[in-house]
Amino acid sequence: NAEAMRVAFQQCLPGQAAPQTVHIPAISPNVTIVVPATNVASGLICPRCGYQNRPGAKFCKRDGQPLVQGATIAPPQIRTQAARSSIQPRPVQQPIPARSGGSIQARPVSTVADPNAAYRAGLQHLANKHYAEAIQQFQAARNTGGASYDVLYNLGRAHRQQGQSVKESNRKQFTDQMKAAAEYFDEAVRLKADALDAYFQLGMCYRDLKLYAQATSTFKKALGLAPQDPAIYYQLGLVAVEQGYMREAEAYFLDGLRINASHALILVALGRLYTETKQVPSAINVLRQATQSDPALWEGWYELGRAHMKAREWRLGLSALERARQVNQLAPETYGAMATCYLKMGKKVEARQMVNEALQRDPKNAEATRVQKQL
């Protein structure tokens, strides 16, 4: 602290009296390293998966975790190994009188590796999205200080985040990083059987790798630890949808909504499921709830527009899609759907404009290309 620093400087001054010891309070073993949430302008980072969400998001887009505005993030409680024992004060030394002539030789500095310093550096790199550096530091902490749960968990997080960062540009690297992350999360849960976050992350890795049986089994283990966590039901529902098990997915989504009836991402997923299974009135009803729960979630408006299109309600569909476009102007699928609505309404000029907007953002947009051919 500042007082200890003042006393240490005092030792360097000739003729200054200083107390014989400096009291440095011991760090609690339960100290938590807190990574601050990003500001509202750039959106909150999910404490569970690390995804940076849009400003004002209530739930993480990637995993469905509730987000608290203005909260600090520390997933999970990260305890420093160095804090296990008290820091011993160093006795004060008397000032060393200056020697006449000759140069002052520097005392060699110890180069013993500090696993705790490496671990803390890894956390900082992870918070700053420097994933390769984070992995390097966590590996150093593991090699010098042992494979603790915290080190393994954060190694998994770093690999998973690095994989997510290259998902669209390098599928092979994405897969390799997911496999590495899964290995570390698996090792972490073997050390700590009640590690909810590690199970959750492991389940998401298996889902990304399309290992659906393992994903379902892992999420159910997480559910055993936290039966009232709607984000787990959300993930189980997505795993079922990706396998085509629509009834099973519906059951999971409904279970999640019994816990939190306003979980916008579950409502959107359920509405999309109803649209795909031709339960259009139910889809429209659920998706209206989603847009009321979180009006800034563009996917809710987009899926509502799609549901109205399925019912051939072109004007209502166009109205919902326009809301989606206002919230997110970058999504090419919104413009493609709007082009279809305008074409069905006989407004070819507007349809052509939406086609151009869609293809500007995604030259391979299938719907925009199809409408273009019809025009």
BELJO-V634857 format. One record per residue. PHI is phi as a letter, one per 20 degrees, with the letter a starting at -180 (NA if undefined). NEAR is the number of other C-alpha atoms within 8 Angstrom. D_CENTER is the distance of its C-alpha to the mean C-alpha in whole Angstrom. Layout:
BEGIN
PHI/NEAR/D_CENTER  PHI/NEAR/D_CENTER
END
This chain:
BEGIN
NA/5/34  f/5/36  f/6/39  f/10/39  f/8/38  f/8/41  f/11/43  f/8/42  f/8/43  f/10/47  f/14/47  e/7/48  e/8/50  f/6/54  m/4/56  e/7/53  e/6/53  b/8/50  g/7/49  f/6/49  c/8/45  d/11/42  e/6/40  d/9/36  f/6/35  f/8/33  e/8/29  f/7/28  f/10/27  e/6/24  g/10/23  d/9/19  e/9/17  d/7/15  e/9/13  f/7/14  f/10/11  f/8/12  f/8/15  f/10/16  f/5/17  d/9/14  n/13/11  e/16/9  e/10/6  f/12/4  f/9/6  e/9/6  d/10/3  n/8/2  f/9/3  e/9/6  e/11/8  f/8/12  g/9/14  n/9/15  f/13/13  e/8/13  c/11/11  f/13/7  f/8/9  e/6/7  c/10/8  n/13/10  f/9/9  f/8/11  d/11/11  d/6/13  f/7/15  m/7/16  e/7/15  e/8/14  c/9/11  b/11/12  d/8/10  f/5/13  f/7/16  d/10/17  d/11/21  f/12/22  f/7/25  f/6/28  e/12/28  f/8/29  c/7/33  f/8/34  e/8/35  e/5/39  f/8/40  e/6/42  f/7/46  f/10/47  d/5/49  f/5/52  g/8/52  e/4/53  f/4/56  f/4/56  e/5/58  e/4/61  m/4/60  m/5/58  e/4/54  e/4/52  e/4/50  f/4/46  f/4/45  f/4/43  e/4/39  f/4/38  d/4/35  f/4/34  f/5/30  d/9/28  f/11/25  f/11/24  f/8/24  f/12/22  f/13/20  f/8/19  f/10/19  f/14/17  f/10/14  f/10/15  f/12/15  f/11/11  f/8/11  e/6/13  m/6/11  e/9/14  f/12/13  f/8/17  f/9/18  f/16/16  f/12/17  f/9/20  f/12/20  f/14/19  f/9/21  f/11/24  f/16/23  f/13/23  f/8/27  e/9/28  d/9/27  n/7/26  e/8/23  f/9/22  g/10/19  f/9/17  f/12/18  f/14/17  f/12/14  f/10/13  f/14/14  f/14/13  f/11/9  f/14/11  f/14/12  f/13/10  f/11/8  f/12/11  f/14/12  f/8/10  f/7/11  d/11/15  g/10/14  e/6/17  d/5/19  b/8/19  f/9/19  f/6/21  f/10/19  g/13/16  f/10/18  f/9/19  f/12/15  f/15/14  f/10/18  f/11/17  f/16/14  g/12/16  f/9/19  f/12/17  f/15/15  f/11/19  f/9/21  f/15/19  f/13/19  f/7/23  e/8/23  c/8/22  f/6/22  d/6/21  e/9/17  g/9/15  f/10/12  f/12/13  f/15/15  f/12/12  f/12/10  f/14/13  f/13/14  f/10/11  f/14/13  f/14/16  f/11/15  f/8/14  e/9/17  m/6/19  e/9/21  f/10/21  f/6/23  f/9/21  f/15/18  f/11/20  f/8/22  f/12/18  f/14/17  f/8/20  f/9/21  f/13/17  f/11/19  f/7/22  e/8/20  b/8/19  f/6/21  d/6/20  e/10/17  f/12/16  f/11/13  f/12/15  f/12/17  f/15/15  f/12/14  f/12/18  f/14/19  f/10/17  f/13/18  f/12/22  g/11/22  f/7/21  e/7/24  n/6/26  e/9/26  f/9/26  f/6/28  f/9/26  f/14/23  g/11/25  f/9/26  f/12/22  f/15/21  f/8/24  f/10/23  f/16/20  f/13/22  f/7/24  e/9/22  c/8/21  f/7/23  d/9/21  f/11/17  f/13/17  f/11/15  f/12/17  f/15/20  f/14/19  f/10/19  f/12/22  f/15/24  f/11/23  f/12/24  f/12/28  f/13/28  f/7/28  e/6/30  m/6/33  d/9/32  f/12/32  g/6/33  f/9/31  f/16/28  f/12/29  f/8/30  f/12/26  f/15/25  f/10/27  f/11/25  f/16/22  f/13/23  f/7/24  f/9/22  b/10/19  f/10/22  e/8/19  e/11/17  f/12/19  f/8/18  f/15/20  f/15/23  f/12/23  f/12/23  f/16/26  g/14/28  f/11/28  f/14/29  f/14/32  f/11/33  f/9/33  e/7/36  m/6/37  e/9/37  f/12/36  f/7/37  f/9/34  f/15/32  f/12/32  f/9/32  f/12/28  f/15/27  f/9/29  f/10/26  f/16/23  f/13/25  f/7/25  f/9/21  c/8/20  e/7/23  e/6/21  f/10/21  f/12/24  f/9/24  f/12/25  f/14/28  f/14/29  f/12/29  f/13/31  f/16/33  f/12/34  f/14/35  f/14/37  f/11/39  f/8/40  e/7/41  m/6/43  d/9/42  f/9/42  f/6/41  f/9/38  f/15/37  f/11/38  f/9/36  f/13/33  f/15/33  f/9/33  f/10/30  f/17/28  f/13/30  f/7/29  e/9/25  b/8/26  f/7/29  d/6/28  f/12/28  f/6/30  f/10/31  f/17/32  f/11/34  f/8/35  f/13/36  g/9/38  f/6/40  f/5/41  f/6/42
END
